Amino acid sequence: MKIFVDSADLDEIKELASWGIVDGVTTNPTLVKRSGKSFKEIIEEIFTLVDGPISLEVVSEQAEDMVTEAEDLYNSVSKKYQKNVAIKIPMTPEGLKAVKILSSKGIQTNVTLVFSANQALLAAKAGASFVSPFIGRLDDIGQEGMNIIEEIVEIFYNYNIETEVIVASIRHPIHVIQSARIGADIATIPPKIIRKMSHHSLTDIGIKRFLKDWESVKK
């Protein structure tokens, strides 16, 4: 399973990329706003840090406007990085129209705000490169978010659908393990969750014990 960083924090992305575990990045207007930097400044550097799909989100609501905005985003990136551009499109009828057009132009799309297997199937049929089911938000309203990951993965497997499943709105490390066991293609994970994944108290205890034993050996 590939790991994407769900962030627009350049320092976090740079640090995690140095671990050798980052396959892509997902951003959205909220994450960009939190970063305190300009959108252009952020995206230019992200493409230099990570050689993989980088999701950039449109904010328009009509298909024609989405396509125009998507093309502007795509063309704002240096040609050598355009292969990694993935345009985030909302899961709406207008969004599906935009996905179909962008797909025909060879521009990758990531259909976001997916909350059912039906929506994921429609997005894939329209030509989406990725679909992003938001499991945490489903958990928040009392639904089992991982259930739709199981449904989507099974449906895509049954019909050899090439659209990749990005598990989004991950709230804790258990979500990551569940995603991997189900067979999701990608999990897009906030930096703080990735850091939690790297930590275990027994690892810390083991390191302290090794260091203490080594001090005894030196003496």
N, C-alpha and C positions, 0 to 999 in steps of 0.2 A: 504494500500500500504506500502510495506517495504521500508526503507531508508538505502541505502548503502553510505558510505563515499568514495568519489573518491579522494584518496590521499595516499601518502606514508610518510606523515609527522607524526611521532609518537606522538609528543606533541598534534597536532590537533586531531588525532584519539583518544588519551587517554581522552582529554577534552570532546569531543563530546560523547564518550561512557559513560562518567560519567553522561550525561544528561538522559540516559536511552532511547535514540531514535535510536540507531545504530543497524541495523540488519545484516550488512555485510560490506565488504571493497572491492573496486576495485583498483588495482594498474597496472602500466605499466612501461616500462623501462624509459620513460621520467620523470614520477613522482618519481621514485627511484633516478634518477640522481639529481633531484632538492633537494632531502632530504639531500644530502651530506654524506650519510652513506652507508655502504656496504649492498648489497642485503640480505645476510644471516642474518645480524644483524636486519634488518628491519622486515623480514617476521617472524622471531622467536618471536619478541615482539608483532607483530600485532595479532598473534594467541592467545596470552595470554590476549589481551585486548578485543577482540570481539569474541563471540561464534556464529558464522554464516559463510556463504560462504565468502571465501577470494580468490579473483581472482589473479592469478599469470600468467604472459604472456610469451609465447614462442617467440623466435625471428627467428627460422628456417623457411625455405620456402618450403621444401619438406616434404611430409607426414611422411616418415620414420624417418627423423630427428626431426620432431615435436613430434612424439610419444616418441622417446628416451629422448628428452629434458623434455617433460611432466612427464615422469616416474621419471626422476632425481629430478624434482621439488617436485613431490608427495612424493618421498622417503626421501627427505631432511627434511621433516617435521616430528615431533614426531608422533608416531602412534595414540596417543589420539586426535590429531588435523587433521588427514588425512581426516576425514569425511567432514571437512569444506573446503578442497582444491577444487578450481574450476580453471581449466586451460583455459586461454584465447587463443583462436585459431582464426586466421584471416579467414574471409569469402572468401575463394578461393576453387577451386576444390581440391587442395592438402589438404587444411584445412578440407574439408568435409571428405576426406579419413581418416584423423587423428582422427576426431571426432568419426567416426564409430568404429575405433579400440579402442580408449580410453573408449568409452561408453560400449563396450563389456567387458572391464576390470574393470568396475565399478568406473571409475574416472570421476568426474563431469567436464563438459566443458562449457565455456562461449564463444560463437562465436561472435567475435567483428568486428567492421568496417562494420556493416550492414547498407545499405542505401536504401533497398527496401523490400517490403513484399515478393517478390519472393525469395530473398536471405534468409529471415527469415524462410520461409516455407521449403526451402531446408535444412537449418541447423537443423530445428526441425526433419525433416525426417531422417537425418543422426544420430540423437540421442543426440543433444545438450541439456544440462540441462537448459541453458540460452541463449538468443539472445540479443545482445546489439545494437539497432538502434541508430545512432549518429544524433540527431535532430539538434543540434546547427550548425554542419557543413553543413547540408542541408539548413538551414536558411541563412548561409553565401553566398550560391550560388544562392539565390533567390527562393528556393523551400520552401514550408511550411512543416517543419520537423514533426510537430505533425500529419499530414495527414497519414504518414506511420505507426504511432503508432495506430491510429484508425483502419487501414487496418489489421495490424498484430493481434491486440487484437480480432477483429471480426472473422478473419480466425481461430485463435486458439480456440476461443469459439465455433465456428460452428462444429469443429471436435474433441472437447475435447482433444486438444493437451496439454500435460503436461509441455512442455517447457515454462519456465517463461520469460516474457518480461522485460528487464532492459532498461529503458529510460536513454540514455547516452548523453554526450556532452551537459549537461544542462547549460544554460547561465544566467538564472535569476529565481526568485521565481515563476513567472507566468508559466514557463515550468512545475514546480512541480505540481501546481494546475491543469493544463491541463492534465498532466499524470494521476493524481488521478481520475479526472472526467471521463476520457476515460476508466479507469479500468486496467491500466498497473499494473503488479505485483510488480515492483520495480522501484525506481528512484535512480540512483547513482549520488550523488551531491557533488560538491566541498565544502570544509569547509566554505569558505566565503559566499556561497549562503545559507547554512544552518543557518549561523549567521544572515543573512538578514531576513530569514524566521521567526526568533525568535523576531525580532524587530518591534515595531510600535510606532510612535511618540505619539499617544494618550495614550499608556501604560505608557510611560515616564512621560507625563503630569499628568496622574492619580496618579502615585506614588508620584511625587513631591507634589501634592495637599493633598494626604493622610498624608504625613509626616508633611506638614505645619499645617494641622488641628490638628494633634496629638500633635505638639508642643504647640498649643493654649490650648488644653485640659489639658496638664501637667501644664501649667502656671495657 
